[in-house]
Amino acid sequence: MSEQTATTNQPSGHSDLVADWDRLFRVFICPEGQASRATLIKYMDRILYGLNDFLKTNVGITEAISLKDLSERFTDTVINENPEKKLADVITCLIKDIAPHAVNVSSPYFVGHMTSAIPFFMVHLKTIITALNQNVVKLETSKVVSVVEKQVIAKIHRVIYNNTEAFYRQHVQNADSTLGVFTEGGTTANLTALWTARNAKFQPKNGFSRGIEAEGLAAAYRAWDIDRCVVLVSRRGHYSLRKAAGILGIGNDNVIPIDIGKNNRIDLSCLKRTIRRLETEEPRTCILAIVGVAGATETGTVDPLEDLAEISARINTHFHVDAAWGGPTLFSKKYRHLLKGISLANSVTMDGHKQFYMPMSCGMLYLKDPAALDVIAYHANYVNRMGSVDLGIKTLSGSREANSLILDSALKIMGAKGYALLIDHGIETAAAFAEEIKRRDLFELMTPPVLNILTYRICPPRIRAILNTADDDQRRAINEKLNTVNRRLQTIQRETGKSFVSRTTLLHNNNPNDAIVVLRSVIMNPMTTLAILNEILDEQERIFERELKGLLE
Ligand SMILES: *Cc1c(COP(=O)(O)O)cnc(C)c1O
């Protein structure tokens, strides 16, 4: 069938849906004339307000269409030869057909995950980034944006490390200095941190002239006469660290989970025991890094960073702090002390798309030593020339968007105090929520909030009393029943679609055979009030009374 017939076969009314040069040309040039300008502005209006209306009227996981039913609607695997729709129709379709089945993460009743409402202005900023379409991998495609990026990175570096005025004057625009890098997210920031630690450990030396990046892991281990590298992090460490160890060839078995002590922080004596055991029994094991968690994904808890820094310094190993979640707590004068010791870290991960309230996706890695990333530098002849300020020289990513413009602008619009207010609201609302959970008989607070995350579960007082005196086997059996109840509760509430808390599994006494299912709340949306959280608990009580009580009898 020739293209000609395909075109003439278009049903009438769609005859203008044809791909040809004339039309293609028009989508690449700025619209001429008031009429087409007005049309495009109208489209923007529909995007901003059409979506906003949708977000206002829908809550949590919207509509009761199952994922299976949805997936059956999306089975077309052929790309149309000619255009199917005009821009106007595509926008309508996205607002009317897609958005209603997406998740309204901006609802104040959506308190289950680290993805939430973002300030309205982020949509405007993102639009500007797209319109400019700078590529920050190199100066030749970004120019001033690369310079702005260095400046905003220095600003956040200062919040973490608080070095001298002279330090920042020297490094802020220095082509050789890297105070930090933008990444896709916390995962790639953590990967970059461990990559840096690995390459710093196995630098070129006598008999190993080109270093690990060139010669590989096996050659490095031979040259250092070791069998393996390990990374030490608490059981609350994010799984991205395991991914990183896998990718870097260290092996994710060698990310050693250290037990949790009281307060849900890393158990320091357990950490020291592990180090001593490795040093005495496994002299051919190298401790590559110790990772402190500042805002654990599951419980929001913060490791004792000062102690971890001291231990890392004593054994001369890289100290990384994963503050993907908790980092912006540093803006709060009231609560920044919770992250005390973070300035001692060799590297710090922070996520822009979490508590900087930026749109997806943006992560960052900050380095204490402005020369630390030299060990991962790559040069190519056509970009990233030696000695240039091309930001792609020391990043895992190649081409990437100008997230720095969004962060820089957001910091201007919000001020440090604006972010502090958000942080304070989250921490204080979570604390009040915890009191409410304790006040209600049906619930048991499992991990009290340090930042703005807490976990709890349904556990009626009668059962709690039994648990207090139960032996191991009895306790496990009871917990299994409670796990079923809490799992079902979370599912029923989610499917009902009015509100959303997530769930996760914690271990009793660090025992992998003793799992406890808990409900998890993340309070980051400034519109989430204690009254709303009470409504969520009310609903959970009702669901339990109506549907789940019998399971515990
Ligand atoms: C979210 C998170 C990560 C992973 O970040 P992504 O942006 O999802 O890649 C890593 N560590 C912690 C502590 C996190 O909360």
The ligand as an SDF file (V2000), in Angstrom:
LIG
                    3D

 15 15  0  0  0  0  0  0  0  0999 V2000
   14.9080    8.2360   48.1260 C   0  0  0  0  0  0  0  0  0  0  0  0
   16.1580    7.7990   48.7140 C   0  0  0  0  0  0  0  0  0  0  0  0
   17.1960    7.3140   47.9160 C   0  0  0  0  0  0  0  0  0  0  0  0
   17.0460    7.0930   46.4280 C   0  0  0  0  0  0  0  0  0  0  0  0
   16.8100    8.2580   45.7600 O   0  0  0  0  0  0  0  0  0  0  0  0
   16.1250    8.2740   44.3130 P   0  0  0  0  0  0  0  0  0  0  0  0
   15.9940    9.7220   44.0680 O   0  0  0  0  0  0  0  0  0  0  0  0
   14.8190    7.5670   44.4440 O   0  0  0  0  0  0  0  0  0  0  0  0
   17.0340    7.5980   43.3630 O   0  0  0  0  0  0  0  0  0  0  0  0
   18.3810    6.9830   48.5310 C   0  0  0  0  0  0  0  0  0  0  0  0
   18.5330    7.1000   49.8540 N   0  0  0  0  0  0  0  0  0  0  0  0
   17.5510    7.5570   50.6500 C   0  0  0  0  0  0  0  0  0  0  0  0
   17.7760    7.6750   52.1200 C   0  0  0  0  0  0  0  0  0  0  0  0
   16.3200    7.9170   50.1100 C   0  0  0  0  0  0  0  0  0  0  0  0
   15.3320    8.3590   50.9000 O   0  0  0  0  0  0  0  0  0  0  0  0
  1  2  1  0
  2  3  1  0
  2 14  2  0
  3  4  1  0
  3 10  2  0
  4  5  1  0
  5  6  1  0
  6  7  2  0
  6  8  1  0
  6  9  1  0
 10 11  1  0
 11 12  2  0
 12 13  1  0
 12 14  1  0
 14 15  1  0
M  END
$$$$
